[in-house]
Amino acid sequence: MPDVAVMTDSNCGILPEAGKELGIYIIPMPILIDGRTYFEGVDIQAGTFYKLQAEGADVTSSQPSPGDVMDMWEKLLEVFKEVVYIPMSSGLSNSCASAMGFAKEYKGRVHVVDNHRISLTLAQSAMDAQSMARQGMSGSQIKAVLEQEALDAVIYIAVDTLEYLKRGGRVTAAGAAIGSVLNIKPILTIQGDKLDAYAKVRGMKAAFKTMIHALEKDVSGRFKPLYDKGELQFGFANTLMEEETAEFWKNKLKSSFPGVKIMHSPLTLSIGCHTGPGALGMGVFRKRGNCDL
């Protein structure tokens, strides 16, 4: 057994039970629905979440409580010498900064990684950390590598409906109404710290093509050295949709980049709070360890 435990949160798309099988320790993200707190993958599943969201429930994301985070650290430190904790991007939540403050109490045994990632890219970081731990690297060494390589990743997300961006104040009611009539699909991107607007197109087919062109530009540009060395992972993720529809888009991504392996997992409920169901995500990111999602 490695001396270092790898821990992350369910924003990576891996739920606690699946994490046990992978040897990665997952703290579930809290989701607030009409003022009540639920925990992703524990007492709230995607189907129930999106049903309540569609019915007009007040849905917001939150961050793990300090007590829950430190309780997990302390349990792990009973077994392992060190813990590497990789929370979601510091640009998307205060959970990373908070955890860094708590970690000071553990005298160098807890290493919090400012990884600037979420969803599939965060899952890959956890797999990479696990691979490095098995090679005998220390917690501080793993943290240094992950932070150095954190920005070697990009995600694009096409949103099927403007309704939930409107609810969150990111789109005006008038803008959402016009967008719905014109079948506008906004495309968002995560490249490091923040979720930013990338493009607006009409229809999901056009959105898919736009994201494919963006990935082609990334692969032939700044990520080309990683692609040429076989160190670039492709990923596909989605919020709630029919399985056949998800497979259709996943296969379209495969055919756009023949021969590459596609990593697939759901977009997290924290993202779903803002996008609603039917969202498509795809990206590319540096890999070290194998991630069989």
C-alpha positions as CSV (number, residue, x, y, z in Angstrom):
1,M,0.0,0.0,0.0
2,P,1.3,3.5,-0.8
3,D,2.2,5.8,2.0
4,V,0.1,8.6,0.5
5,A,-3.8,8.6,0.3
6,V,-5.4,10.4,-2.6
7,M,-8.6,12.3,-1.8
8,T,-10.8,14.5,-3.9
9,D,-14.4,15.6,-4.1
10,S,-17.4,14.4,-6.1
11,N,-17.0,17.3,-8.5
12,C,-14.6,15.0,-10.3
13,G,-17.6,12.9,-11.4
14,I,-16.6,9.9,-9.3
15,L,-19.1,9.2,-6.5
16,P,-18.0,7.8,-3.1
17,E,-18.9,4.1,-3.8
18,A,-17.1,4.1,-7.1
19,G,-14.1,5.8,-5.5
20,K,-13.7,2.9,-3.1
21,E,-13.2,0.5,-6.0
22,L,-10.6,2.9,-7.5
23,G,-8.7,3.4,-4.2
24,I,-9.5,7.1,-4.3
25,Y,-11.3,8.7,-1.3
26,I,-14.2,10.9,-2.3
27,I,-15.9,13.5,-0.2
28,P,-19.4,14.2,-1.5
29,M,-20.4,17.7,-2.5
30,P,-23.3,19.3,-0.8
31,I,-26.2,20.5,-2.9
32,L,-28.9,22.8,-1.5
33,I,-32.5,22.2,-2.6
34,D,-35.1,24.5,-1.2
35,G,-32.8,25.1,1.8
36,R,-32.2,21.4,2.6
37,T,-28.7,20.0,2.2
38,Y,-28.2,16.8,0.2
39,F,-24.9,15.0,-0.6
40,E,-24.1,14.0,-4.2
41,G,-24.1,10.3,-4.7
42,V,-25.2,9.7,-1.1
43,D,-28.7,10.8,-0.6
44,I,-29.4,12.6,-3.9
45,Q,-29.0,11.0,-7.4
46,A,-29.1,12.7,-10.8
47,G,-32.6,11.7,-11.7
48,T,-34.1,13.1,-8.5
49,F,-32.0,16.3,-8.7
50,Y,-33.0,17.2,-12.3
51,K,-36.7,16.3,-11.5
52,L,-36.7,18.8,-8.6
53,Q,-34.8,21.4,-10.7
54,A,-37.4,21.1,-13.5
55,E,-40.2,21.5,-11.0
56,G,-38.8,24.9,-10.0
57,A,-37.0,24.0,-6.8
58,D,-34.4,26.5,-5.6
59,V,-31.2,24.6,-6.4
60,T,-27.6,25.8,-5.5
61,S,-24.2,24.2,-5.0
62,S,-22.2,24.5,-1.9
63,Q,-18.8,23.3,-0.5
64,P,-17.9,20.6,1.9
65,S,-18.0,21.6,5.6
66,P,-14.6,22.0,7.3
67,G,-15.6,19.4,9.8
68,D,-16.4,16.8,7.1
69,V,-13.1,17.4,5.3
70,M,-11.0,17.2,8.4
71,D,-12.8,14.1,9.6
72,M,-11.9,12.3,6.5
73,W,-8.2,13.5,6.7
74,E,-8.0,12.2,10.3
75,K,-9.4,8.8,9.4
76,L,-7.0,8.5,6.5
77,L,-4.0,9.6,8.6
78,E,-4.7,6.6,10.9
79,V,-3.7,4.4,8.0
80,F,-1.5,6.5,5.7
81,K,1.5,8.7,6.4
82,E,0.2,11.6,4.2
83,V,-2.9,12.8,2.4
84,V,-3.0,14.5,-1.0
85,Y,-6.3,16.4,-1.2
86,I,-7.4,17.7,-4.7
87,P,-10.5,19.9,-4.4
88,M,-12.3,21.5,-7.3
89,S,-10.7,24.6,-8.9
90,S,-9.9,27.5,-6.6
91,G,-11.4,29.7,-9.3
92,L,-14.8,28.0,-9.0
93,S,-15.1,27.6,-5.2
94,N,-13.6,28.7,-1.9
95,S,-13.2,25.1,-0.8
96,C,-9.6,25.0,-1.9
97,A,-8.5,28.1,-0.1
98,S,-10.4,26.9,3.0
99,A,-8.7,23.5,2.9
100,M,-5.3,25.0,2.6
101,G,-5.9,26.9,5.8
102,F,-7.1,23.8,7.7
103,A,-4.1,21.8,6.4
104,K,-1.7,23.9,8.4
105,E,-2.9,22.2,11.5
106,Y,-1.6,18.8,10.3
107,K,2.2,19.5,10.4
108,G,2.9,18.8,6.7
109,R,1.0,15.5,6.5
110,V,-1.9,17.0,4.5
111,H,-1.1,18.5,1.1
112,V,-3.9,20.5,-0.6
113,V,-3.5,20.8,-4.4
114,D,-4.6,24.0,-6.1
115,N,-5.3,22.0,-9.3
116,H,-7.5,24.5,-11.2
117,R,-9.7,21.6,-12.5
118,I,-13.2,20.1,-12.3
119,S,-15.1,17.1,-13.7
120,L,-13.1,14.7,-15.9
121,T,-9.9,16.8,-15.7
122,L,-10.1,16.6,-11.9
123,A,-10.7,12.8,-12.1
124,Q,-7.6,12.5,-14.2
125,S,-5.6,14.5,-11.6
126,A,-6.7,12.1,-8.9
127,M,-5.6,9.1,-11.0
128,D,-2.3,10.8,-11.7
129,A,-1.8,11.4,-8.0
130,Q,-2.6,7.8,-7.3
131,S,-0.1,6.6,-9.9
132,M,2.6,8.8,-8.5
133,A,1.9,7.6,-4.9
134,R,2.3,4.0,-6.1
135,Q,5.7,5.0,-7.5
136,G,6.7,6.1,-4.0
137,M,6.5,9.8,-4.5
138,S,5.9,11.9,-1.4
139,G,2.8,14.1,-0.8
140,S,4.8,17.3,-1.4
141,Q,6.2,15.9,-4.6
142,I,2.8,14.9,-6.0
143,K,1.4,18.3,-5.1
144,A,4.2,20.1,-6.9
145,V,3.7,18.0,-10.1
146,L,-0.1,18.5,-10.1
147,E,0.2,22.2,-9.7
148,Q,2.8,22.5,-12.3
149,E,0.7,20.7,-14.8
150,A,-2.7,21.9,-13.7
151,L,-3.4,24.2,-16.7
152,D,-2.7,21.4,-19.2
153,A,-6.4,21.0,-19.6
154,V,-9.5,22.5,-21.2
155,I,-13.2,21.7,-21.1
156,Y,-16.0,23.0,-23.4
157,I,-19.7,22.7,-22.3
158,A,-22.7,23.3,-24.6
159,V,-25.9,24.2,-22.6
160,D,-29.1,22.9,-24.0
161,T,-31.4,25.4,-22.3
162,L,-30.9,29.0,-21.0
163,E,-33.4,28.5,-18.2
164,Y,-31.0,27.7,-15.5
165,L,-28.4,30.3,-16.5
166,K,-31.3,32.7,-16.2
167,R,-32.2,31.4,-12.7
168,G,-28.6,31.9,-11.6
169,G,-28.5,35.5,-12.9
170,R,-26.0,34.7,-15.7
171,V,-28.6,35.5,-18.4
172,T,-31.4,38.0,-18.3
173,A,-35.0,36.8,-18.6
174,A,-35.4,38.7,-21.9
175,G,-32.1,37.2,-23.2
176,A,-33.3,33.7,-22.2
177,A,-36.6,34.2,-23.9
178,I,-35.1,35.3,-27.1
179,G,-32.5,32.6,-26.9
180,S,-35.2,29.9,-26.5
181,V,-37.1,31.2,-29.6
182,L,-33.9,31.2,-31.7
183,N,-32.7,27.8,-30.3
184,I,-29.5,29.5,-29.0
185,K,-27.0,27.1,-27.4
186,P,-24.3,28.9,-25.3
187,I,-20.9,27.2,-25.2
188,L,-18.9,27.7,-22.0
189,T,-15.3,26.9,-21.3
190,I,-13.2,26.1,-18.3
191,Q,-9.5,26.7,-18.8
192,G,-8.0,27.0,-15.4
193,D,-9.7,29.2,-12.9
194,K,-13.1,30.3,-14.3
195,L,-16.1,29.2,-16.2
196,D,-16.3,31.6,-19.1
197,A,-18.5,32.2,-22.2
198,Y,-16.9,30.8,-25.4
199,A,-19.5,31.1,-28.2
200,K,-23.2,31.2,-29.0
201,V,-24.7,29.1,-31.8
202,R,-28.1,27.9,-33.1
203,G,-28.8,24.3,-32.3
204,M,-26.9,21.5,-30.6
205,K,-25.4,20.2,-33.8
206,A,-23.7,23.5,-34.4
207,A,-22.6,23.6,-30.8
208,F,-21.0,20.2,-31.2
209,K,-19.2,21.2,-34.4
210,T,-17.9,24.4,-32.6
211,M,-16.6,22.4,-29.7
212,I,-14.9,19.9,-32.1
213,H,-13.2,22.8,-33.9
214,A,-12.0,24.2,-30.6
215,L,-10.5,20.9,-29.6
216,E,-8.9,20.5,-33.0
217,K,-7.3,23.9,-32.5
218,D,-6.1,22.9,-29.0
219,V,-4.7,19.6,-30.1
220,S,-2.8,21.0,-33.1
221,G,-1.7,24.0,-31.0
222,R,-0.7,24.2,-27.4
223,F,-1.4,20.6,-26.6
224,K,0.4,19.1,-29.7
225,P,3.6,18.1,-27.7
226,L,1.4,16.1,-25.3
227,Y,-0.6,14.6,-28.1
228,D,2.5,13.5,-30.0
229,K,3.8,11.8,-26.9
230,G,0.5,10.0,-26.2
231,E,0.1,12.0,-22.9
232,L,-3.2,13.7,-23.9
233,Q,-6.5,12.3,-22.7
234,F,-9.9,13.0,-24.4
235,G,-13.0,13.3,-22.3
236,F,-16.8,13.4,-22.8
237,A,-19.3,14.2,-20.1
238,N,-23.0,15.2,-20.0
239,T,-25.8,16.1,-17.6
240,L,-29.0,14.1,-17.6
241,M,-30.1,12.9,-21.1
242,E,-31.3,9.7,-22.8
243,E,-28.5,7.1,-22.9
244,E,-28.9,6.7,-26.6
245,T,-28.4,10.4,-27.1
246,A,-25.3,10.5,-24.9
247,E,-23.8,7.5,-26.9
248,F,-24.6,9.3,-30.1
249,W,-22.6,12.4,-29.2
250,K,-19.8,10.3,-27.6
251,N,-19.4,8.3,-30.8
252,K,-19.4,11.5,-32.9
253,L,-16.5,12.7,-30.7
254,K,-14.7,9.4,-31.3
255,S,-15.2,9.6,-35.1
256,S,-13.8,13.2,-35.0
257,F,-10.5,11.9,-33.4
258,P,-10.0,8.4,-34.7
259,G,-8.0,6.0,-32.6
260,V,-8.2,8.0,-29.3
261,K,-9.6,6.6,-26.1
262,I,-12.5,8.6,-24.7
263,M,-13.0,8.9,-21.0
264,H,-16.7,9.3,-20.0
265,S,-18.5,10.3,-16.8
266,P,-21.5,12.5,-15.8
267,L,-21.1,16.2,-15.4
268,T,-21.4,16.9,-11.7
269,L,-24.5,18.2,-10.0
270,S,-22.5,21.3,-9.1
271,I,-22.3,22.1,-12.8
272,G,-25.8,20.9,-13.4
273,C,-27.1,23.6,-11.0
274,H,-26.1,26.1,-13.7
275,T,-26.6,24.2,-16.9
276,G,-29.7,22.0,-16.2
277,P,-30.2,18.7,-18.1
278,G,-29.1,18.0,-21.7
279,A,-25.7,19.7,-21.4
280,L,-22.7,18.3,-23.4
281,G,-19.1,18.6,-22.2
282,M,-15.9,17.6,-23.9
283,G,-12.2,18.3,-23.3
284,V,-8.6,17.3,-23.5
285,F,-6.1,17.1,-20.7
286,R,-2.6,15.8,-19.7
287,K,-2.6,12.3,-18.3
288,R,-0.1,10.3,-16.3
289,G,-2.1,7.5,-14.8
290,N,-4.9,5.4,-16.5
291,C,-8.4,6.5,-15.8
292,D,-11.0,3.8,-16.7
293,L,-14.2,5.9,-16.5
